[in-house]
Amino acid sequence: MSKAGEYLLEIKDVCKYFPGVVALDHVSLSIPYGVVYGIVGENGAGKSTLMKILSGVYTKDEGTVIFDGETIERTTPIQALRRGLSIIYQEFNLVNTMTVGENIFLGRFKETHGMKGTHARARELLDSIDSKIDTHAVVGDLSASEMQMVEISKALSFDSKLIIMDEPSSSLTQEELSKLGNIIRSLRQRGISIIYISHKLDEIFEYCDIVTIMRDGRVIDTKPVAQLSRGEMIAKMVGRTIENEYPPRTDNVGEALLEVKHLNTWKLRDVSFTLHRGEILGLVGLVGSGRSEIVRAIYGADHADSKEIRIGGQEIRVKQPWDAKKAGFALVPEDRKREGLILPFSVESNISMASLEDLTHKGVIDKGKERQSAQRQIQALGVKTPSASTKVLNLSGGNQQKCIIGRWLEREPRILIMDEPTRGIDVGAKYEIYLLMNKIVEAGGAIIMISSELPEVLNMSHRVLTVCDGRITGEFDPRACSAADIMDKAIG
């Protein structure tokens, strides 16, 4: 329980250096007992590096860390857990082929005296956060929110005093997010502190008591959330004032560019729509509605039982992604790390991979041309990277996303499909991507955008289609409707 004048965690002048980069520059913060403590900042601000030091993944180069009265010089992930400090990563650290109970007590079955004890104790932990998940269920069959409940239960199994949540809502629906909020409040009432890292500022204002703002490896400010406005927080995060979070909408929508008719798959039922030149078309639907399946089937990534596609009035056949690419399509997928990037490859290799046929002579890649291609997009998009040869896995989420977009801009696509284009990206990088989208449509291209963030859809789209149960259920002018109107049709 909280003791007057004492902090659960104190970080004093912590520094971390990587080759050519100061990742943390004399960072200091103090976290009381039983609070929800927000940490915000642009991608690359140092948030994740600091959390990895706390959880034992990285070792600090300078400074002091005091946890629950104990000065920590060096630690490992398991030592951190045993001290009562747990981290729930954005990508869950679970074994999909094992049961819920086995995941919660993985590597500690002796403590539970076998499987019967494992499932009994797992049941107690899940009940403590009001979760009804079956402890015998296989984790790979769970939804994202259910996996999060397993991660929280695993943290509680170590009697955690501090739980770090890194982008916990990135793949949750609104209903699932509401459940997460209830759990966060319940944990705080039990005296457990939470570090809550999120790019979604609404969540910071709703859940957090205190917030620290970071930029370029430094702490810019720490205040009670109630003493900050949204505009002040954004300005401190990005180092400049952003009057509006969205740029003005373009106004040059022209003739029909893409016509999709009678698209049918195992999931989709007779989907038909038109996309116009100079238009950003928003697709909105709940997880599992079929919104991503629509664009994947158009692009040839998923099999379609039937479909008719016309570009500029001319029918084309798209059986596989190669056909779509030749026809002028480009796809920025929902999961950039699994489907959009080859993480161990360099920045330049990831940018150039859609244009290799233009960079290859007699089966050999012209490295000079490849470097020029990558540098062109790095400069045009402002990709923050030490060099073009840096592995893309070492970049922040926003800069990784820019690499995927740059890959396709190099090909000057007519139709750009963007599935969750700003997921896990800070407000400054989001604005840069919005400006980029506007440039594409101003030049006569067209964009299909799928997004779970309704403000993004309402402010960036020229037209919105709602998707529910594999069908298009509504069409809206976002300038003349509300979020409630759209969600009514998206829920069906």
N, C-alpha and C positions, 0 to 999 in steps of 0.2 A: 504493500500500500504506500501511498505518497507520504513523504516526510517533509515537513516545512523546511524550505530553504535548500532542499536537495534535488539533484537532477538524476534521472535514470541514465542518461547518456550525455557526456561532455566531449566535444571535439575541439581541440585547441591547436590552431596554426598547422593543420595537416597539409602536407604537400605530396604530390605524386608526379613524377617525371617519366615521360616516354621519349624515345629518340626524336629530338626536334620539337617536342611538344611539352608544355607545362599543363598537365591535365587538371591539377588542383594547386591553387596558389594561396597558401596560408588560410585555409578554410577553418572557420570556428563557428560552432553552434551548440546550443544546450537544449536538451529535450526533457521536460518534466515527466513525472510519473502520471499515467492515466490521461494522456492527451492524444488527439489526432493532429499530427504535425505535417503540414504540407511542404513539399519541396518542388518548386517549379523553375523552369528555365528552358532555353532553346536546346535543341539537339546539339550535343557537344559542349554543354555548359559545365559538365563534370558530375552530374547527379549520379549516373550509373557507376562511375569510377569510385565515388565516395561510398556508395552502397557495397561495392565489391570489396573495398577495404574493410568495412565493418563486418562483412560476412566471411572474411578470410580468403577470398579469391585472389585479391591483390595484397601486397605488403606496402604500407606507407613508407615514404622516403624521409619525411620529417614530421614532427608534431606529436601530439599526445591524444590518446583515446582512453576515456575512463567510462566503464560500463558498470552500473550498479555498485559504484564505489571502488571498483578494481581497475587499476591501470593495465591496459592491454598493449603489450609491445608487439607480439606476433601471435597470430591465431590461424586456425584452419577452419574450414566450413563446419566440420563436426564439432570442434571445440566451441565455435560460436553458438551452435545449436544447443549444446549442453549448458552453456552459460545462460541461455534463455533469449537468444537473438536469432530470429528466423527471417528469411526473405522469401517472398513469393514472386517469382519472375514472371514477366509478361508471357514468355513461352514456358508452360508448365513443366515442372521437373517430375514427371510421373512415368510409370511403366505401363503402357497401354494394355499389355496382355495379362496383367495381374489384377486381382480384385481390389476393391476399395480398401478393405481392411489390411490386405498385404501391403499396399502402398503406404498407408499411414504408419505402419510399424516396420517398414522395410529395413532389414539388417538388424532388427532388435527383437526377433521372435523369442529369444530366450527370456527376455523381460516379461513377455506376456504368457509364458508357459504353454506355447503351442497355438495352433490355429483357433481353437475354441476361445481361448483367452484373448487372442488378437482381435477376433470379431466382436467379442463382448466389450472390450475397451474402446474399440473403434465406434461401436454403437453409442457408448456413453458420450464420446467426444462429439459425434454428429448431433446427438440430441441436445447437447449444450449450446449449439448454434441453431437449433430448431430446423435441422435438415433431416429429411425422411429418406435419404439415399440408402439403398440396400447395401450393406457392407460386403455382400457376396457378388455384387455387380462387377462386371469387368470394366475397368476404367475407360478403355477404348470405346465403349458404348455410351459414355456419358456426354452430356452437353457441356459447353464451355463453363457455364455457371456452376454446374455440378462438380466439374473438375476443380473449380476454385474452392468449393466447399471442402473437398478432399485435402487441398493444399492448406487451408486454414486449420482443419482438424489435425493435420500432420504437425503444423507449427504448435498447436496447443498441446500435442502429445509430449512436447519437450518442455512443458511448463513455461512457455515463452513469456517474457516480460515486455519484449519489443518485437512487433511484427512489421516488416517492411513490405509494402505492397507497391510493386512497380507496374504502372499502367494497368490496374486491375480491371478496368471496364472496357478495354479495347475491343473485346469480342462479345460483349453482353448486350442483350436486349434491354429495353427500358424497364420491363417488369423484373428482369434478373438484377438490374442495377439497383432497383428499389430494395430487393432482398439483401443485396450486399450492404446497402446503407444501414439497414436494420442491424446487421451483424456487426458492423463497425461501431455503431452506438452501443451495442451490448458489450462488446469487448472493452470499450472505454469505461463503461460503468463498472467493470470488473477490475479496473486498475491497470489494464494492459495498454501500453502506449503503441501507437501506430504511426509509422512514417508513410505518408500517402503521396506517391509521385504520379502526376497526371498532367497531360497537355490540355485536358478538358477543364477549363477554369470554373465552369458551373459547379463541378464536383468539389473543387477546392473550397469554394465559398459555402457549399452546403455542408460538407463533412468536417472541415478542418478548424481547429482552434487557433493555430499559429501557422504562419507560412514563412519560409525562407526562399528568397529569390536569388538564383545563381546566374552568372553570365561569364563566359570565358574562364571557367575554373575558379571564379571568385564568388564570395557572398556579397551581393549588392545590397540587400536589406532583409531584416527579419522583423515582422510585426504581427500582432493579433490580426486575424483575417478581417475582423469588423472595422479595422482602421484603414483598410485599403479599398479603393474602388477598382473595378475591372480595368479601366483605362490606365490607372497608375501602375497596376501590376504588369500589364502588357508593355508599357513604356520602359519599366525597369528591366523586364526580361530581354527585350530586343535592343535596348539602348537608343531608342528613338520613339517618337510619338507616332502611332498608327491611328489616324482619326477614325477610320472605319476598318473593320476586320475583313471586309470584302471590297474589291474594286468596283467601280461603276460597271453595270451590265452593258455589254456591247449591243449594237442595234443595227446589224446588217444581215439579218436572216433572209435568205434568198430562196431559190427554187429547191425542189426535192432532190436530194443527192442519193439517199439510200432508201430503198423500199424492201421491207421484209414482209412476206405473206405466208400464211399457213405453216408456221413453224411448229412442228410436233416432235416431242421426244418422250421418253418414259416419264418425264416430269412436266413438260410443257404441253398446253392444249390450245392449238390453233392461234398462236400468237402472231399478230400482224401490226405493223406500225411503219411510220415514215420519219426519216431524219433529213433535215434541210441543211443546205449549205450555210455556213455561218452560225449554226445553232449549237447550243449545249442542251442536250436532252437528258433530264434527270430520271433515273429509275429508282423507285422507292418500294420497299417491301420488307417484311420481317425476315429474320434468318430462316431459311428453308422455304421461302415463298417461290423461288424459281428465278429471282432477278439475275444472279450470276450465271445460272444455267442458260438464260437467253443469250447473253453475249458470248459465252463459251461455244454454244451451238452455232451461232452466226460465224464465229471465227474458225470453226472446224476443230476445236479442241475436244468437243463432245459429239457423239454420234446423233444425228437427227433422222427420225423416221421419214420426215418430209419437210421441205422448206423451199421457198422461192426468194431469191435475192437479186435485186437489180441496183446497179450503180449508174446514175445518170441515164436511167431508162433502159439500160442494156443488161440483160440477164447474165449472171455469172454463176459458175459452179464452184462451190467451196466444200471440198471433202476433207481437207486437212489444213492446219495452220499455214503451210507453205503456199497454198492457193490463196488464202486470205492476204498474206503479205504481198504477193504479186499483184493482187487487186487493189492495193493501197490501204489495207487495214493495218492497225497496230493495236496491241493489247497490253495494257499495264495491269497485271493480275492483282487479285486481292491480297495474296500472301507473297510479299516481295521476297522473303528469305527462302521459301520453299519452291516458288514457281517463277520468280522474276530474276534471281541472281544466282551465279555460281560463286559462293562466298569465298572459297580459297583463291579464286582468280583475281587478277589485278583490276583496277578501275578501268583501264583502257581496254582490257579484254572483254569486260562486261558491256562496255559501251559499243564496241565494234561488232559484237557477235551477230547482230542482225544484218550486217553489211559485208560479211566476209567474202561473198561472191564478187564484190567490187574491189576488194583489197587483196585478192589472191591472183597470183600469176603462176600457171603451170603447177598448181597444187601447193604453192608456198605463199604464206602470208607476207605481204610487203610491210615490214615492221615500221618503216618510215611513214607510209600512208596511214597505218593503224594509229600511230602516235598523233599524227596531224588530225585525224578524225576525232580521237578522244579529246585532244586539247581544244578543238573547236567547241565541243559541247561543254567541257569543263569551264571554259571561259564564258560561254553564252549563258549557262545556267548558274554560274557562281558556285560550282561544286567545291566545297572545302575539303581538300585532300593534300597531304604533304607532297605527293607527286602522282602522276598517272600510273606509275607502277605499284602504288600502294595497294595492298589487298583490300577488296571492297568490304570485307567483314569488319575492318577496322574503322569504317566510317560511321557517322551517326545515321539514324533512320531517315532523316530528311535528305541527307546527301546520297544515301543509297537509292532513295526514290528518284532523285534527280538523275542518277546514272541510268535507271531504266527509261525514264522519259527521254533523256538525251539519246539513248540508243535508237529510239524510234524517230525522234526529230531529225536525226541524220538522214533518214530515208524520206523525209517530207511526206508523211502519210496524208491521205485525203480524209480518212475516218479514224479517229483515235478513240479507243475504248478504255476508260479508266475505272477500275473497280476499287472502291475505297481509296481514292488517290491521296488522301491526307491522313490516313490512319496512323496513329503513333507519331505524328509530326507536330512540332511546336508552331505557335501562332505566327512567328516571323517567316518560317519556311512555308507555311500554308499560304501566306499572302503572295509569296514569290511564285508558287505553283499556280495560284489563281491568275496572276498576271500572265503567266505562260499560256494558260488555257485561253485567255482572252486574245493573245497574239495569234494563236492557231486559228481561231474562228474569224478573227479580223482579216486573216490572209485567205479566207475562203474555204478552210477546212471545216470539219464538224466533229463534235465530241458526244459520245454517250458516256454519262457519268453515273455510276452506282455509288450511293453514299448512305450510311446509317445516320448521318448528322443532318437533321432536317434544316437547321439554319443554313447550312452549306448548300443544300438543294434549293432552298427558297431564294437565296441571294445570287447563286451562280447560274441557274438554269433559265432557259427561255421558255421551256415547256417541261411538264412533269407527267410521267406515266406511273401509275401504281400497279403493283404486281401482287397477286394473292393466289395461292394454291395453283400455280402454274398458268395463270391467266392474267391478261391485262384488264384491270377492273375500273380504271378511271384515267382521265386526261385533264390536266389543270394548267392554267396560266398562273405561275407562282406570284405574279404581281397582283393578282385579284383573288387570292384564296389564303386560307390560314393553314397552319400546321395541323390543326384538328381536322380540317376538311380532308387533307391528304391522308392522315392516319386512319380516318374512318373507312376510306376505300382500301387502304393497305391491309387493314385488319380483316376486312370482308364481312 
